[in-house]
Every structure is written in structure tokens, then in C-alpha cells.
């Protein structure tokens, strides 16, 4: 038992010395950061199939992330992140489908953007790379609010149109990020990275209003929609301590 105790003490002491060395090369213990870059929707979030109610018609947009963390045990960190993901829409296939179904009406489509806000917490690890570069990897989970845009399809006949209402829903979200950074000043780093967000949300009683030559009808539908996206970013990371 004494030998096991001595061996365990030696291992912990060695790991602590190694960790101190790593800490001295990857930055301090407390940081804040900000990054931004393009966002690329995936799966049903990006689908533009008019026959599938789950299609989100999302197009390339942008993502902004504000994050912070505190390093524990010198090797790992506890991290928090807030993000905004905004994606416009591509309604070309939907408009073409409606024009095929209602010939002679010359429909056009309008909508706002998808707006998604999330707050997450998780863990991360940093490690030194050659040429003063440092690698960072984070895995987080939390919740996000997702607002789908209202979609309006109008024709040259003012009494013939379609409207799909927008909805705001909450759902769990997981977030993975990997980046490299380089020191540009005392405690300040510029970073380049990749991130992925994954979520699936329940959209309930989404209302569609249809007017055909002034005859108005409404219908509702509920469905699950994935809200996955990946992005590239450039940012700054500053160590306070």
C-alpha cells in the first residue's frame, strides 16, 4: 500500500510539473475571446425541397461567438460561449414549385433571415504546436433560441398568395470547436478556427395561409427540424490572468 501511495504521489507530482510547463506555453488561466466568420447550414436546415415541410431553405450566413474560460489543473479549462448564427434564405425552388402549380401567376418570394442565439458551457484543452502556434479544442452543450423567418409568396394577382408564419423555438444544442492561435502581443492572440453546432427542434402548429383568387384558407403542421451548421472564423483571445 505504501508503494502504491508513493507511486501515485510521484505520478501526480510529475503531471503537475508537466502541466506547469504546458501552461507557460499556452497562455494564462483566465481568458475572454471573440470570433466571427461565415456560417454554412446543413441537413434539413439547408434543404430547399418544397415537398418536405422540414426544409429550412437556409443559405450561407455568418456566426459571431463571444467566449471565456478558466483553466483548471493547468491542463483543462471550463469554457462558456454565447453565439449568434444568422442565415438568409434561398427560396428559388419553392417559388418555381408554386409557379408550376399555379401557372400564369408569376410568384415571387420574400423572407427575413434565420436568427439563432445560444448559450453553452463545457470543457476545453490547449496544447503547444510548432512555431509558437497553440491549438485549442472545446466541446460544449447548452440551449439555443431559433427564430425561423416568415415566408411570403406573392403573385401578380393580389388576391393569390401564400404565407408561412415564422416561429421561435428553444432546443438543446451541442457545439464543437477547434482552432489555432498565434501571439501578437502580451497576452493577446489572433485565432483561426472551425466550429460545428448541432440541434434538433420541434416546430409545432406552423400556420400556412393560402389565398386563391380571394378565397382564404389556413392549415397548420408540426415537425422536427435539424438546425445544424458549421463555420469558419477569425478572432482574438486575451488572457486576463
N, C-alpha and C positions, 0 to 999 in steps of 0.2 A: 504493500500500500504506500509506503514511504517513497519507493522508487517511482510509482505512478505519479505521486504528488510532485516530486522533483521534476519528472519529465514534463508534466503539464505546465508547471511554473516556467520551465525553460522555453517551451513552445510559445506560451503567451508572451514571455519577455521578448523572444525573437520576433514574433509577429508585430509587437508594439514598436520595436526598433525599425523594422521594415516599413511599417505604416508611417512612422515619423519621417522617414526618408521620402516616401511617396508623397506625403503631404507637402513637403518642402518643394516638390517639383510640379504639383498640380494646382496649387493655389492655397487660399486660406480656408477658414472654417465656415464663414457666413457670406453669402453672395446674393445679388439680385441680377436679373438679366432681362433683356427684351430682344425679340426677333420678329421678322416678318418675311413673307415671301409668297409665291404662288401656291394655290391650293387646287388639287385635281380630284374631282369626285369619282367614286367607284360604285359598282354594283347597281342596285335599283335606284340609288340616289342620282346616278348619272344616266340611267336608261331613258330613252325617248320614244318608247313603244306606246302608241296611243291605245292599244288593246290591253295594256297592263296597267291597272289602277295604281300599282306601286311605283310607277315611273315618276321620278322626281324632276326630270328634264334639266338637272343642274349642269352648269357649264364651268369652265375654269374660272377661279376667283382668287381670293387672297386669304391668308391667315396671319393673324397677329397674336403673339404669345408674350405674356409677362410672367416671369418665374422667379423663384427664390429657393434657397435651401440652406441647410445647416449640416455640416459634416459631423458624423458620429463615428467613434472608434477609428477615426483618421482615414479609413478606407471607404466607407459608405456614407451616403447622405440621405437625409429626409428632404424631399422636394415638394413644393406646391406650385401649381400652374393655373393661370387663368388665360383663356384664349377666346378669340372671336374668329369664326370661319364664315366668310361671305362668298356666295356663289350666285352668279346670274343664271339665266335660263336660256335654253335653246328650244324654241317651240316650232321649228320648221316642220318636223314630221307630224306633229299634232295639227298644225294648220293645213298641211297637204291632205291629211286624212279627212278633215272636216270638209274641205273643198271638194274632195271626191264624193263625199256623201251628200253634199248639198250643192250640186253644180249650178253655176251662174251667180253665186252669192259673193264670191271673191272675198273670203275671210282673211283677216289679219289678226295677229296675236300680240298681246301686251301682258307684261307681268313685272313685278318687282324682283328682288333678289332673295334667296335663302339667307337667313341670318341665324347663326348658331353661336351660343355663348356657353362656355363650360368652365367648371372649377374642379380641380383634381388634386389629389395628394398621392405620393408614392415614394419610391426609393431610386437611388442612382449610384453610379460608381464612376470614378475618374481614374485615368491611367496615363502615364507619360508615353509619348511617341517620339520618334527621331526628330531632329532639327527644331527642338523646343515646342513642337506641337503637342497638344494634350487631347485625349479622347474622352468624351462624356457619353454615358448611356443612361437613360432614365425609363422607368416603367411606372405608370400612374393609372389611377382609376378615380371616377367621380361621377358627377351628373352634368348634363347639359340641357339647355332650353333651345329648342329648334322651332323656328318660325318659317313655315312654307309661304310663298307668295300667292296672292290671288292671281288667277289666270283669267284673262278676258279675251274672248274671240268675237270680234265684231265683223259685220259684213256691210256691203253697200246697201243692204236693206236694213234700216234702223230698227225694224221690228223682228229681226232674226239675229240672235246672238247666243253665246254660251258664257257662263261664268262658273269657275271652280273656286270655291272660297279658300282662303288661307287659314292655316291652323297653327297654334303654338302648343307644343307638347314637351314634356320632360322625359328623359330616359337616362339609364346608366351609360357611361362611356368609358372606354379604356384608351390609353394613349401611350405610344412608344416613340422614343426619340433617340437619335444618335447624331453626334456632332463632333467636329474637331475645332479647336481654338488655338489662337496664337497670341502671345503677349505683345501689346503695342504700347503699353505704358505701365507704370507701377500699379499693380493690382487690376489692370484693365486688359481684357482680351477681346479680340474680334473672333466670331464663330461662324461656321458654315455647317448646316445640318440638314437632316431629313426627319420628318415626323409622320406618324400614322395615327389617325383617330378612327375608332370603330364603335358603332352604336346601332341599335335597332329600336325603333319607336312605334308605338301603336297610335294610329290616326283614326279617331272614332267620329262617325257621323259627319263625314266631309260632304258638304252640300254642293250639288251642281244645279244651276238654274239654266233652263233651256227655254228660249223663246223662238217659236217658228211662226212667222207672219203674225206676231202679236199674241199667239197662244202660249202662255207661260206655264211651265211645269217644273217641279223640283224633285230631286231624288237625293238620297244620302247613301254613303257606303263607308265601311270601316275596313282597315287593312293594316298590316305590319309593313314598315318600310325601313330598309337599311339606310344608314346615313354615314357610310364610310368615306374617307378621303385621305389622301396623302399629300405632303407638301415638301417643298424645299425652302430653306430660309437662310438669311444672313442676320447676324445680331451682335450684341455687345454683352459681356458678362463682367461684372465688377465685384471684387471681393472687399467687403467692408471690414472684415476681421481676418 
